[in-house]
Amino acid sequence: VTFAVLTVVGLMTLWLAVDNSYKKVGSIEL
């Protein structure tokens, strides 16, 4: 596994985590 692949997977995981966090916060505020 190359460093580039690890970086892409890491960014995708981070993006999904942030996306889920915003959805949870948004649902709580609503």
TIGULUM-770284 format. One record per atom (N, C-alpha, C, O): residue number from 1; x, y, z; atom name. Coordinates in steps of 0.05 Angstrom, whole numbers. Layout:
<nodes>
+-----+--------+--------+--------+----+
|   k |   east |  north |     up |  a |
+-----+--------+--------+--------+----+
| NUM |      X |      Y |      Z | CA |
...
+-----+--------+--------+--------+----+
</nodes>
This chain:
<nodes>
+-----+--------+--------+--------+----+
|   k |   east |  north |     up |  a |
+-----+--------+--------+--------+----+
|   1 |     17 |    -24 |      0 |  N |
|   1 |      0 |      0 |      0 | CA |
|   1 |     18 |     25 |      0 |  C |
|   1 |     36 |     28 |     17 |  O |
|   2 |     12 |     43 |    -19 |  N |
|   2 |     29 |     67 |    -21 | CA |
|   2 |     19 |     88 |     -2 |  C |
|   2 |     -3 |     87 |      8 |  O |
|   3 |     36 |    108 |      2 |  N |
|   3 |     29 |    131 |     20 | CA |
|   3 |      5 |    146 |      9 |  C |
|   3 |    -11 |    156 |     24 |  O |
|   4 |      4 |    148 |    -18 |  N |
|   4 |    -18 |    163 |    -30 | CA |
|   4 |    -45 |    150 |    -24 |  C |
|   4 |    -64 |    164 |    -19 |  O |
|   5 |    -46 |    123 |    -25 |  N |
|   5 |    -70 |    109 |    -20 | CA |
|   5 |    -78 |    113 |      9 |  C |
|   5 |   -102 |    117 |     15 |  O |
|   6 |    -59 |    112 |     28 |  N |
|   6 |    -64 |    116 |     56 | CA |
|   6 |    -75 |    144 |     60 |  C |
|   6 |    -94 |    148 |     77 |  O |
|   7 |    -64 |    163 |     46 |  N |
|   7 |    -73 |    191 |     49 | CA |
|   7 |   -102 |    194 |     40 |  C |
|   7 |   -118 |    207 |     53 |  O |
|   8 |   -109 |    182 |     17 |  N |
|   8 |   -136 |    184 |      6 | CA |
|   8 |   -156 |    170 |     26 |  C |
|   8 |   -177 |    181 |     31 |  O |
|   9 |   -149 |    147 |     35 |  N |
|   9 |   -166 |    132 |     54 | CA |
|   9 |   -170 |    149 |     80 |  C |
|   9 |   -192 |    150 |     91 |  O |
|  10 |   -148 |    161 |     89 |  N |
|  10 |   -149 |    177 |    113 | CA |
|  10 |   -167 |    201 |    110 |  C |
|  10 |   -183 |    208 |    127 |  O |
|  11 |   -165 |    215 |     87 |  N |
|  11 |   -182 |    238 |     81 | CA |
|  11 |   -211 |    230 |     79 |  C |
|  11 |   -229 |    245 |     89 |  O |
|  12 |   -216 |    208 |     66 |  N |
|  12 |   -244 |    199 |     63 | CA |
|  12 |   -256 |    192 |     90 |  C |
|  12 |   -279 |    199 |     96 |  O |
|  13 |   -240 |    179 |    107 |  N |
|  13 |   -250 |    172 |    134 | CA |
|  13 |   -255 |    197 |    150 |  C |
|  13 |   -275 |    199 |    164 |  O |
|  14 |   -237 |    216 |    148 |  N |
|  14 |   -240 |    241 |    163 | CA |
|  14 |   -265 |    256 |    153 |  C |
|  14 |   -280 |    267 |    169 |  O |
|  15 |   -269 |    257 |    126 |  N |
|  15 |   -292 |    271 |    115 | CA |
|  15 |   -318 |    258 |    124 |  C |
|  15 |   -337 |    272 |    131 |  O |
|  16 |   -319 |    231 |    125 |  N |
|  16 |   -343 |    217 |    134 | CA |
|  16 |   -348 |    223 |    163 |  C |
|  16 |   -371 |    227 |    171 |  O |
|  17 |   -327 |    224 |    180 |  N |
|  17 |   -330 |    230 |    208 | CA |
|  17 |   -341 |    258 |    212 |  C |
|  17 |   -358 |    262 |    229 |  O |
|  18 |   -330 |    277 |    198 |  N |
|  18 |   -339 |    305 |    200 | CA |
|  18 |   -368 |    307 |    190 |  C |
|  18 |   -384 |    321 |    203 |  O |
|  19 |   -374 |    294 |    168 |  N |
|  19 |   -401 |    294 |    157 | CA |
|  19 |   -421 |    283 |    177 |  C |
|  19 |   -443 |    295 |    181 |  O |
|  20 |   -414 |    261 |    190 |  N |
|  20 |   -432 |    249 |    210 | CA |
|  20 |   -435 |    267 |    234 |  C |
|  20 |   -457 |    269 |    246 |  O |
|  21 |   -413 |    280 |    242 |  N |
|  21 |   -414 |    298 |    265 | CA |
|  21 |   -433 |    322 |    260 |  C |
|  21 |   -449 |    329 |    277 |  O |
|  22 |   -432 |    333 |    235 |  N |
|  22 |   -449 |    355 |    229 | CA |
|  22 |   -478 |    347 |    228 |  C |
|  22 |   -496 |    362 |    237 |  O |
|  23 |   -483 |    322 |    219 |  N |
|  23 |   -511 |    312 |    218 | CA |
|  23 |   -521 |    309 |    246 |  C |
|  23 |   -544 |    315 |    252 |  O |
|  24 |   -505 |    298 |    264 |  N |
|  24 |   -513 |    294 |    292 | CA |
|  24 |   -519 |    321 |    305 |  C |
|  24 |   -539 |    325 |    319 |  O |
|  25 |   -501 |    340 |    301 |  N |
|  25 |   -504 |    367 |    314 | CA |
|  25 |   -529 |    380 |    302 |  C |
|  25 |   -544 |    393 |    317 |  O |
|  26 |   -533 |    378 |    276 |  N |
|  26 |   -556 |    390 |    263 | CA |
|  26 |   -582 |    378 |    274 |  C |
|  26 |   -602 |    392 |    279 |  O |
|  27 |   -583 |    352 |    277 |  N |
|  27 |   -607 |    339 |    287 | CA |
|  27 |   -613 |    347 |    316 |  C |
|  27 |   -636 |    350 |    323 |  O |
|  28 |   -592 |    351 |    332 |  N |
|  28 |   -595 |    359 |    360 | CA |
|  28 |   -606 |    387 |    361 |  C |
|  28 |   -624 |    393 |    377 |  O |
|  29 |   -596 |    405 |    344 |  N |
|  29 |   -605 |    433 |    344 | CA |
|  29 |   -633 |    435 |    335 |  C |
|  29 |   -649 |    452 |    345 |  O |
|  30 |   -641 |    418 |    316 |  N |
|  30 |   -668 |    419 |    305 | CA |
|  30 |   -688 |    407 |    326 |  C |
|  30 |   -712 |    406 |    321 |  O |
+-----+--------+--------+--------+----+
</nodes>
